[in-house]
Amino acid sequence: SHVSEDEKQKETFNYKCSSCGVSPILKVIFMCIKCPQYQLCQLCEESIDHDHPLLKIRDAKHLDYKVRINANINGTLDAKVIDFPIRSFHAFPNESIVVLAKMQNVGTETWDKTTYLEQTSGEARQKEHDLLGSEVQPGKDSYAILQVKAPEQLGVYNVEAALKSPGTEETFGEKITFEVIVKDLQTLKGATDDEIMEQYIQVFGKKDLENFKAYIEQNRSKVENPYRLIESFPNPVEEKKEEERKEEEEKRREA
């Protein structure tokens, strides 16, 4: 059916900047040639280094919105694990375990805010679905949480999980894999400082090891399962990345 110029302009001007959120983007718009739902306003394009080439359109009203909408429908969901340091969890029988992974959207479709990690295999039981809570644009990353309950029987159990989007039957993207080591209460409580540090080195290497030793001394009495000290200890690599990200944001505001 025929679409009037006014209707076409209204559809076109629904575009929202994928960085600052300004909507609608008027006049100059920069659109990613690979990510169907990624576009920037002129101000953000000057300060953001996107992974793919951007197409500059001098006047948004000339945008072929029909092509754009079709591209969005045919987008692909994909994910890559970019930070998942703790892959071995010591637990009591039936103990709850919280698994945290940093995932990057390497597809062409935005992840819905109700996307979550779904357990795909393993005898540990998923407790509930922890939603991402916000949309994740192509090229961006987000932390995803998986809560599982350790099996009742002692032993070592392998678990796999992947992202799942509402309305889709299958999970998508790279899977996270980890093991759950179920030990009895007495064995876990009797873990020595050396055993805990050995596990820490397997996860983080020897980075910040002296600080971790001090952290054990200060917090050992506060936890029933001493291996939880590794999970609660601030990740030195991730903290540095977060500091760099904040510094970069501050520079952008000042510019």
Residue pairs with C-beta under 8 A, 6 or more apart in sequence:
3 11
8 65
9 61
11 65
11 69
12 60
12 61
12 63
12 65
13 24
13 25
13 26
13 60
13 61
14 23
14 24
15 23
15 24
15 25
15 29
15 39
15 60
15 63
16 22
16 23
16 24
16 25
16 39
17 23
17 25
17 39
17 40
17 41
17 44
18 37
18 38
18 39
18 40
18 137
19 40
19 41
19 44
19 48
20 41
20 43
20 44
22 41
24 60
25 39
25 41
25 60
26 60
27 42
27 58
27 59
27 60
28 41
28 42
28 56
28 57
28 58
28 59
28 60
29 39
29 40
29 41
29 42
29 56
29 57
29 60
29 63
30 39
30 40
30 41
30 42
30 45
30 54
30 55
30 56
30 57
31 38
31 39
31 54
31 55
31 57
31 63
31 68
32 38
32 39
32 50
32 52
32 53
32 54
32 55
32 138
33 52
33 53
33 54
33 55
34 52
34 53
34 108
34 138
35 52
35 108
35 137
35 138
35 139
36 68
36 71
36 72
36 74
36 75
36 108
36 109
37 72
37 75
37 108
37 109
37 110
37 137
37 138
38 50
38 52
38 137
38 138
38 139
40 48
40 50
40 54
45 54
45 56
47 252
47 255
50 139
51 139
52 139
57 63
71 108
72 109
75 107
75 108
75 109
75 110
76 107
76 108
76 109
77 107
77 109
77 111
77 163
77 165
77 168
77 172
77 173
78 105
78 106
78 107
78 108
78 172
78 173
79 103
79 104
79 105
79 106
79 107
79 111
79 162
79 163
79 172
79 173
79 174
80 103
80 104
80 106
80 173
80 174
81 101
81 102
81 103
81 174
81 175
81 176
82 102
82 103
82 104
82 141
83 101
83 102
83 237
83 238
84 100
84 101
84 102
84 176
84 178
85 203
85 204
85 235
85 237
86 99
86 100
86 178
86 203
86 230
86 231
87 177
87 178
87 179
87 203
88 178
88 179
88 181
88 199
88 202
88 203
89 97
89 99
89 150
89 178
89 179
89 180
89 181
89 227
89 231
90 181
90 183
90 188
90 191
90 199
90 225
90 227
91 97
91 150
91 180
91 181
91 182
91 183
91 188
91 225
92 150
92 182
92 183
92 184
92 185
92 188
92 225
93 150
93 151
93 152
93 153
93 154
93 182
93 184
94 149
94 150
94 151
94 152
95 149
95 150
95 225
96 127
96 147
96 148
96 149
96 150
97 124
97 147
97 148
97 149
97 150
97 180
98 145
98 146
98 147
98 231
99 117
99 145
99 146
99 147
99 148
99 161
99 176
99 178
100 143
100 144
100 145
101 117
101 143
101 144
101 146
101 176
102 141
102 142
102 143
102 144
102 238
103 141
103 142
103 143
103 144
103 163
103 173
104 139
104 140
104 141
105 111
105 136
105 137
105 138
105 139
105 140
105 141
105 142
106 138
106 139
106 173
107 138
107 172
107 173
108 138
109 138
110 135
110 136
110 137
110 138
111 132
111 135
111 136
111 142
111 163
111 165
112 135
112 165
112 166
113 131
113 132
113 133
113 134
113 135
114 131
114 132
114 165
114 166
115 131
115 132
115 136
115 144
115 163
115 164
115 165
115 166
116 129
116 130
116 131
116 132
116 144
116 163
116 164
117 129
117 130
117 144
117 145
117 146
117 161
117 162
117 163
117 164
117 176
118 126
118 129
118 161
118 162
118 163
118 164
118 171
119 125
119 126
119 146
119 148
119 159
119 160
119 161
120 160
120 161
120 162
120 171
120 175
121 158
121 159
121 160
122 148
122 157
122 158
122 159
122 160
122 180
123 151
123 157
123 159
124 148
124 149
124 150
124 151
124 157
124 159
124 180
125 148
125 149
125 151
126 146
126 147
126 148
126 149
126 161
127 147
127 148
127 149
128 147
130 144
130 145
130 146
130 147
132 142
132 144
134 142
136 142
144 163
146 161
146 176
148 159
148 180
150 157
150 180
150 182
151 157
151 180
151 182
153 182
154 182
154 183
154 184
155 182
156 179
156 180
156 181
156 182
157 179
157 180
157 181
157 182
158 177
158 178
158 179
159 177
159 178
159 179
159 180
160 175
160 176
160 177
161 171
161 175
161 176
162 171
162 172
162 173
162 174
162 175
162 176
163 171
163 172
163 173
164 170
164 171
164 172
165 172
188 225
188 226
188 227
189 224
189 225
189 226
191 226
191 227
193 213
193 216
196 216
196 226
196 227
196 229
196 230
197 209
197 212
197 213
197 216
199 227
199 230
200 209
200 212
200 230
200 233
201 209
203 230
204 235
204 236
204 237
207 236
207 237
208 236
211 236
212 233
215 229
215 233
216 226
216 229
219 229
219 232
220 226
220 229
223 229
223 232
